[in-house]
Amino acid sequence: MTSDSGHVEWVMNINASEFKAKCLKLIDEVATTHEPLVISKRGKPLVKLVPVVDETPASMFGYMQGTITIHGDIVAPVDDLWSAESGDEDDFYTSPPSGDDKK
């Protein structure tokens, strides 16, 4: 039997009455080997027993570790004056023009 990824996957088949007799042992075996088990009744596959995969999402904390490089001192004050400090503010921050220019 092949899976979607193209590799061969061996699946153990067992009939329901044999599964009933060996249930706990087969569950432990599936959990240990991580191989699925198909349970059949009268030759027809009914149920697939698979091991539980850990579905806890990976923590987002630290996922970008090692992706940023710091150059220089990021704590020291910057030598450049801000425009608000130097009095050279942008036109955006100056007072609005008087209403005399409107037509």
Secondary structure, 3 states (H helix, E strand, C coil): CECCCCCECCCEEEEHHHHHHCHHHHHHHHHHHCCCEEEEECCEEEEEECCCCCCCCCCCCCCCCCCCCCCCCCCCCCCCCCHHHHCCCCHHHCCCCCHHHCC
